[in-house]
Amino acid sequence: MESSKGKTLLLGAQHVLAMYAGAIIVPLIVGGALKLNAAQMGYIIAADLLTSGIATLLQAWRNPFFGIGLPVVLGCTFTAVFPMISIGGQYGLQAMYGSIICSGLFVVLIANYFSKLVKFFPPVVTGSVVTIIGVTLVPVAINNMAGGIGSPDFGALSNFGLAFGVLLFIILLNRFTQGFIRSISVLLGLIAGTLAAGLMGTVSLENVTQASWLHLITPLYFGTPVFEPSAILTMIIVAIVSMIESAGVFMALGEICKQEVAEADLTRGYRAEGLAVILGGFFNSFPYTTFSQNVGLVQLSNSKTARVTIVAGFMLILLGFIPKFAALAMIIPNAVLGGAMIAMFGIVVASGIKMLSKVDFSSNENLLVIACSVTLGLGVTVVPNLFAQFPPLLKMFFENGIVTGALTAVILNVILNMTVSGRLKSNKNSF
């Protein structure tokens, strides 16, 4: 029994490390852009980790009202970064958090109606969306392999050496080990890579020594929320974008865990995310969504129950209260993370391809849905300034490659497969 608990703890820690960089980068970017002082920056990072943990537990707690019960980990959505900076700069932090609270309430209220769109997500659509999620994450992994965007040693041979060393280590563990060792291959890869980086002199413990042992989270830390109509509308659009992205992640996890994701499941999943967003505004952190980078980890670790992500949720809550432990996870070099991300994100792509294996590839309509949606989703990702001349609201909606690709897949499937003449093909490709 004790051995089993120890394994669950390590698997939970692996999930935390896999999403940690993505979790803290949002408060670092937003706080820096809004010129928060050191104390305020420390608060929003701690609040972000705490709320990520609570949000993860909300999704794991499957009940009649909320919680999808799949092994998901939640973190701040990157889609919200620039809208939050814009709102915070124009109207202030209180308006930013007021708009976040309202957007969360919006998600809770429309969850039941939004989940009815599941009929528009047959395998040709869900497979395309999951593939798009994977390929749009690839640039993040590649940039980290090179040392991280903006790092002075970007592209250095030492970074690629670390990244490929970690990737090779993970591959060898999966090839020559079984059971628990294989399931924590990513965690072991991150540890081995960090130790190697330490021997190379590229790991600093300064942040760990300077961090405090205890940090209390104060609700409404920045004051009473202010409700600005234009800011609320902006964050509602962000929430809709996140819901579309989450649908693909839920479908991917359902496929990996061999659990059918029905309309009722989506409703509970959306409501849990809405509650998490409300908490994000209340604790002065951020809007939350299901992290797609953890999907590949579920497949790699072969740990497909919510028990592990529940442990990860409690770990994130603990990190929110103990900054010194949180700082310890920050010593992992970007190149080491990049090597692990190649394996994890690649698994997401492979999961999408596996879902597409159920599709009738003799149908030109299906081929067009896949070809156009994946191409546009990837294109928006690799050409981030594509919509630079669009109005701000449209730009925010379409500059996310996952959303662009998902909308393309849904619309083309309706046009090509769900018209009167194509209804028979639609029925063949539905859940």
N, C-alpha and C positions, 0 to 999 in steps of 0.2 A: 504493500500500500504506500509506504513512504517513498519507494522508488518511483511509483506511478506519479505521486505528487511532485517529485523532483523533476520528472520528465515534463509534466504539464507546465511547471514554472519556467523551464528552459524554453519550451515552445512558445510560451507567452512572451518571454523576453525577446525571442527572435522576431516576433511580430512588432514589438515596440521599436526595436532597432531598425527594422525595415522601413517603418513609416516616420521615424523620428526626424530625419532631415527635412522631410516635407512638412511636418507639423510645425517646426520652429521657424522655418524660413518665412512663413507668412507674417507672424508678428515682427520679425526682424525687418522685413521690407516695409510693412505698413507703419511700424513705429518709427523707422528711420525717415520715411517720407514725411510723416507728420511732426517730425522733430521732437519726439518725446525724450525726456531726460532718462538718465540711467535707472532711477527708481521706477519710473513708469514702464520702461522697457522690461525690467525684471518682472514687474507685475503681470504684463500682458502675456509674457512667455509662460509664466507659471499658471496663469488662468487658462491659457490655451491648452496646456497639457492636462490640467484637471478636467476641463470640460470635454476634451477628447475622450478621456476615460469614462466620464459619465455617459457621453453620447454612445460609446461602444457598448456599455452595459444596457442602455435603453434598447438597442437593436437586438441584443442577445436575449433579453427578457421577452419571450414570446407570450403574449396574452391577447385576449379578445380585442383590445383597442390598439395596441402598438407593439412593435418588435417583430422582425422577420425571422429571427431565430437561426439565421445562417452565420457562419464564422466571419463576420465583417468587423473591420476596424475603421473608426471614423476620425477624420481630421478636417481642418479648415480647407474649404474649397479654394483653389487658386483662381477660379473665375471671379471671386469676390475681391481680389486684391486691389485692382485699379479702381473699380467703383467705390470701394471703401476709402481709398486715398482721396478720390475726387470729392466725395461727400464730406469727409473729415476736414479737408482743406477749405471747402466752400462754406459749410454750415457748422462745423465743429464736431468734436467727438460725441457729444450728447445726441446730436441729430443722427450721427452714424449708427450709434447703438439703438436709437429709437427705430430706425429703419430696419435694422436686423431683427428686432423683436417682432415687428409687424410682418416681415417676410416669413418668419417662422410660423406665426399664427395663420398666415395665408396658406402655407403648405399643409398644416393640420386640417384646415377647413376644406381644401380641395382634394385631399388625398384619395377619398373614395371615388371621386369623379375622374381624377387623373389615371387611376389604376384601371379604369374601364378601357383605356386605350390599348390594353394588352392584346386585343385582337389584331392590332396593327403591327404586332411583333412576332411573326412566324419565324422559323429558323433562318430563312434567307435574310431577314432583317437583323435578328439577334446575333447571328453568326458574323454578319458584316460589322455590326456595332462593336462586338467584343474584339474582333480583329483590329478595328480602328483604334479602340482603347489601347491595345498593345502597341501598335505601330506609332501612335502619337506619344507614347511614353519613351520610345527609343531615344529621341534626342536628349532627354534628361539623363539617361544612362550614359550616352556617349560623351556629353559635356562633363559629367562627373568623372568618367574614366580619364579625361584629359586634365583633370585637376579642379574643375568647377569654373563656370563663367566668371571672368574678372580676376581670377587668381594670377599672381605674377609668374608662376611656373606652368601656366596652361600649355598643354601639349608636350611637356617634358617627358623624356624617355623613362625617367623614374616613375612618373605617374602611370604610364602604360604598363610598365613592368609590374607595379603593384596590382593594377586592375586585372591584368591577364593572369597574374599569379593567383589572385583570389578566385577568379573564374575557374582556372584549372583545378585549384584545390577543391572547389565545390563539385566539379564534374567528377574528379577522382573519388571523392567520398560517395557520390551517387553510384559510381561504377563498382567500387570494391567493398562497400560496407552495406549492412542491412539494418532494418529496424530503426531503433532510436537514433543512432549515430547519423544515419542517412536523413532522418527527419529534421535534424538540427544542422544540416550541412551549411546552410546559409549563415547561421549564427557562428559556427566554428570558422567559417571563411572570414567573417568580419573580425573575429578575435585574432586569427592568425595574421590577417592583413594589417591590423593595427599594430600588432607586436613587431611585424617586419618593418612597418613605417617608423616605429619607435627606434629600432636599431639603425635606421637610416637618418635619424635625427629630425624627422618631420612631424613628430607628435609633441604637442605642448600641453602641460598640465596646469598652466597658469589659471585658466578659467575654473578649474576644479578647486584649487587652493583658495581662490578669491570668493567663491560662491558660499552663501550662508547655509546653515543646516535646516532652517525652518522659515517658511514664507506663508503667511496666512492670506487667503483669498477673501476679498471684501466685495460683496454685491454692490453694484452701482458705484464702483470705485471712482469713476469720472463724473459722477453727478446724476441727477434725474434725467431720464431720456427726453429728448425733444422729437416731436413727430412732424417732419417736413414732408409734404406730399410728394414732391419730385424725387426726394431721396428714397421714400418708401417704394415708389414705382420702380426705381432703378434696382433696388434690392429684391423686389418681387420677380423681376426678369432674371436676376441672378439665380433666384431659388428655382425657377422653372428650368433653367439651364442645368442646374445640379440634379433635378429630378430626372431629366432625360438621361444624363450620364449615369445616375444611380440605377436606372432600369437595366442598362446594359450590364452593370456590375452584378446586380442581383441575378440576372439570367445566367451569367457566366458561372457564378458560384453555385447556382442551382444545378447546372450541368455537371460541374466538378463533383458536387456532393451527391449527385443522383437524386435530387429532390425537385419535384415539379414546383415551379413558382407560379401560383395561381393569382387571380385578381385580388383575392382577400389578403394574400401574402404581401403583394405590392402595396396595398392600402396600409397595412400595419407598418411596413418598411418606411413608407413616406411619412406617416405620422410620427414615427420615432425620430426621423431626421428633422421634422418640423419642431418637435419638442426640444431637440438638441440645439437648433438654431435659436429658439426662444431663450434657452439657458445661456447660449453664447452671448446674446445681447444683455441679459440680466447680470452675468458675471463680468461683463465688459471684455469678452474675448471675441469670437468670430463665428460666422455661419459654418455649419458642419455638413459634410457629405461622406459617403462611403469611399474609402481610399482604394483605388484600383490597383495600386502597387502591392497590396497584400493578397490579391487574388492568386497570383502566381505562387506565392509562398504556401498557400493552402494545398495546391497541387504538389509542389516539391516536397513538402513535409509529410504529405499524406495524412494530415491531421484535419479531419473534416467535420469536427463538432464545434459548437460554440463555446465549449468549456475552456478551450485554450484562449479564445479572444476575450472571454470573461476575465481570465487571469491578466491578459494584456491591459484590459480596461482598469483593473485595480492598480496595476503597475503605473499606468499613466496618471492616475489620481495621486498615487504616492509621490511621483516625480513632481507633480504640481505643488506639493507641500514641502518637498525636500530638494531645493535647488542644487545642492552639491551632487546628489545622485544624477540629476538631470544633466549637469555639466559634464559628468563622466562620459555620458553617451555622445557628447559633442566632440570628443577627441578623435572620433573615427574620421580619417581623412576622406576627402571627396573621392579620390581615386579608388579607395577600398570599397566605398559604397557603390561606385560605378561598376566595378567588377561583379558585385552581387546582383546589381540591378539588371545586368545583361541576362542573367539566368532567369530572374523573376519575371521581367517584362516579356522575355521571349516565350515563357510559359503561357502568358496571357494571349499572345498572338496564336500560339499553338492551340489553345482552348477554343479560340474563335474559328480556326480552321477545322477543328474537330466538329464544332456545331454545324459548320457549312457542309460537312460530309453527308448530312441528312437531306441536303437540297438536291433537286433534280437539275444536274448541270447540262442536260440536253436541251433545257429550256433557255432560249435566247433572252427571255424576259428576266429570268433569274440572273443570268450572266451580266446583264446590263445593270441590275440593282447592285450587285456586288462590285462590279468594275467602277461605276460612277461614285458610289458612296465611299469606298475605300480610297480611291484616287483623290477625291475632294477633301476627305478627312485628313489624309496625309499631306496634301498640298497646302492646306491652311496652316498646318503645323510647321512645315519647313519654310513657308513664306509668311512670317508673322505680320508683315506690313501690308498684306494683300488688301485689307479693308480699311486702310488708313484714311481714305477720303469719305468713308461712310459717316452718317450721323452717329453720335456717341452711343445711343441705345442700340442701334442696329449693329454697330461695330462690336459692342460688348457681346451681343448674341451670337454673331457669326464668327468671331475670331477664335473661338474654341473649336478645334478640329473635330473633337468628339461630337459636339452638338451639330456642326455642319454636316458631318458624315451621317449621323443618325437621322437627321431630318431628310437628307437626300434618300436614304434607304427606305424610310417610311413612305415618303411621297411617291417615289418611283414604284414601290411595291403596290401602292393603291392604284396608280395609273396603269401599271402593266399586268398586275396579277389579280386585282380586286374589282375590275370593271366587269360588266355583264358577260363579255366574251371571255374573260379570264377567270371567272368564278370557280370553275372546276379545278384549275391549277392552284388557286388560292386554297381550296379545301384540302388538296393533297399536301400542301406545304404548311398547314397550320398545326398548332399543338395537338 
